[in-house]
Amino acid sequence: MKISDKLKWVGTLLVLTGIALTNVNYYPLNIFIHGAGVIFWTISGYLSKDKAILTNFGFQIPIFIFGILNYFI
């Protein structure tokens, strides 16, 4: 299994865990877990040169940064 495939699976687990935490209202843990999954997916998209994945998950990174900053500020 290629490293990008492993990153996708770890990212998927983190994203789904983040979504589940959102549904049971575990804030801000949901943002950190889901955000970590987004980073894994973005790295995987970069390594596999998949522009659709990079676009989708790459644009989510600033959204999660905003959410994290909003929590701490």
Rosetta silent file (secondary structure, phi, psi, omega in degrees, C-alpha in Angstrom):
SEQUENCE: MKISDKLKWVGTLLVLTGIALTNVNYYPLNIFIHGAGVIFWTISGYLSKDKAILTNFGFQIPIFIFGILNYFI
SCORE:     score description
SCORE:     0.000 S_00000001
   1 L     0.000  130.858 -179.803    0.000    0.000    0.000 S_00000001
   2 L   -71.788  156.360 -179.305    1.396    3.401   -1.005 S_00000001
   3 H   -59.857  -37.241 -179.766    1.971    6.126    1.552 S_00000001
   4 H   -65.561  -33.981  176.721   -0.714    8.300   -0.075 S_00000001
   5 H   -67.702  -39.487  177.768   -3.236    5.474    0.366 S_00000001
   6 H   -64.590  -41.276  177.925   -2.311    5.144    4.045 S_00000001
   7 H   -61.377  -40.097  178.745   -2.690    8.900    4.488 S_00000001
   8 H   -61.450  -43.208 -177.915   -6.151    8.720    2.898 S_00000001
   9 H   -67.999  -42.295  177.290   -7.286    6.000    5.296 S_00000001
  10 H   -64.685  -43.512  178.040   -5.980    7.806    8.375 S_00000001
  11 H   -60.680  -41.001  178.113   -7.489   11.052    7.058 S_00000001
  12 H   -62.237  -44.898  178.405  -10.814    9.334    6.445 S_00000001
  13 H   -60.432  -42.655 -179.911  -10.882    7.957    9.983 S_00000001
  14 H   -68.432  -42.444  179.567  -10.114   11.400   11.405 S_00000001
  15 H   -62.906  -46.163 -179.721  -12.663   13.215    9.208 S_00000001
  16 H   -65.740  -36.517  175.990  -15.418   10.734   10.080 S_00000001
  17 H   -64.871  -41.775  176.909  -14.521   10.940   13.773 S_00000001
  18 H   -61.388  -40.315  177.869  -14.659   14.735   13.546 S_00000001
  19 H   -65.065  -42.959  178.815  -18.090   14.555   11.913 S_00000001
  20 H   -62.699  -41.600  178.333  -19.316   12.177   14.620 S_00000001
  21 H   -64.494  -34.269  175.690  -17.983   14.505   17.326 S_00000001
  22 H   -63.768  -40.561 -178.022  -19.813   17.407   15.675 S_00000001
  23 H   -68.699  -23.851  175.993  -23.051   15.447   15.784 S_00000001
  24 L  -105.415   13.012  171.848  -22.706   14.869   19.521 S_00000001
  25 L    61.415   44.461  172.772  -21.549   18.461   20.068 S_00000001
  26 L   -94.184   81.888 -178.946  -17.992   17.838   21.310 S_00000001
  27 L  -101.230  135.381    7.491  -16.643   21.286   20.540 S_00000001
  28 L   -96.712    5.030 -178.567  -13.743   22.147   19.978 S_00000001
  29 H   -54.906  -36.558  179.723  -12.385   18.584   19.826 S_00000001
  30 H   -59.598  -37.847 -179.404  -14.357   18.040   16.620 S_00000001
  31 H   -67.758  -41.765 -178.655  -12.494   20.887   14.895 S_00000001
  32 H   -67.333  -44.584 -178.335   -9.073   19.540   15.850 S_00000001
  33 H   -67.573  -49.819  179.881   -9.817   15.941   14.827 S_00000001
  34 H   -62.546  -42.079  178.546  -11.572   16.856   11.579 S_00000001
  35 H   -61.068  -38.849  176.663   -8.869   19.432   10.788 S_00000001
  36 H   -63.356  -40.501  176.988   -6.146   16.808   11.231 S_00000001
  37 H   -62.105  -39.294  177.952   -8.003   14.568    8.765 S_00000001
  38 H   -62.656  -40.282  178.448   -8.150   17.417    6.281 S_00000001
  39 H   -65.115  -42.547  177.082   -4.385   17.869    6.541 S_00000001
  40 H   -59.891  -44.619  179.244   -3.814   14.152    5.916 S_00000001
  41 H   -64.970  -38.360  179.304   -6.072   14.277    2.848 S_00000001
  42 H   -64.728  -44.078  177.584   -4.338   17.415    1.559 S_00000001
  43 H   -62.524  -42.074  177.820   -0.907   15.803    1.852 S_00000001
  44 H   -61.716  -42.481  177.697   -2.217   12.706    0.097 S_00000001
  45 H   -63.013  -37.899  177.812   -3.642   14.839   -2.711 S_00000001
  46 H   -65.662  -46.386 -178.290   -0.318   16.620   -3.079 S_00000001
  47 H   -64.668  -36.005 -178.882    1.651   13.366   -3.211 S_00000001
  48 L   -92.685    2.024  179.291   -0.705   11.832   -5.774 S_00000001
  49 L    55.310   40.320  179.498   -0.986   15.118   -7.720 S_00000001
  50 L   -96.470  104.427 -174.786   -4.792   14.943   -7.488 S_00000001
  51 H   -67.530  -32.006  179.042   -6.042   18.481   -8.075 S_00000001
  52 H   -65.702  -43.345  178.196   -9.625   17.717   -7.050 S_00000001
  53 H   -66.058  -43.255  178.426   -8.519   16.465   -3.630 S_00000001
  54 H   -60.020  -42.006  179.766   -6.137   19.401   -3.232 S_00000001
  55 H   -64.691  -49.704 -176.724   -8.898   21.856   -4.095 S_00000001
  56 H   -62.016  -57.486 -173.344  -11.467   20.285   -1.788 S_00000001
  57 H   -81.456  -30.393  178.276   -9.314   19.711    1.270 S_00000001
  58 H   -61.719  -38.499  178.962   -6.817   22.521    0.676 S_00000001
  59 L   -76.560  -14.802  176.759   -9.572   25.119    0.913 S_00000001
  60 H   -78.190  -25.256 -177.771  -10.842   23.529    4.124 S_00000001
  61 H   -57.662  -50.165  178.471   -7.564   24.218    5.939 S_00000001
  62 H   -63.786  -29.626  177.923   -8.143   27.990    6.289 S_00000001
  63 H   -64.652  -43.912  178.634  -11.719   27.307    7.394 S_00000001
  64 H   -69.533  -36.451  175.710  -10.478   25.088   10.210 S_00000001
  65 H   -60.354  -42.761  177.218   -7.764   27.606   11.115 S_00000001
  66 H   -60.559  -42.770  179.350  -10.498   30.245   11.414 S_00000001
  67 H   -64.165  -39.163  178.644  -12.524   27.930   13.651 S_00000001
  68 H   -68.719  -44.875  177.608   -9.545   27.230   15.890 S_00000001
  69 H   -63.046  -39.633  178.516   -8.631   30.918   16.131 S_00000001
  70 H   -61.230  -35.226  178.837  -12.265   31.777   16.828 S_00000001
  71 H   -69.354  -41.353 -174.494  -12.260   29.366   19.744 S_00000001
  72 H   -85.723  -19.634 -177.044   -9.093   30.741   21.333 S_00000001
  73 L   -96.501    0.000    0.000   -9.654   34.458   20.704 S_00000001
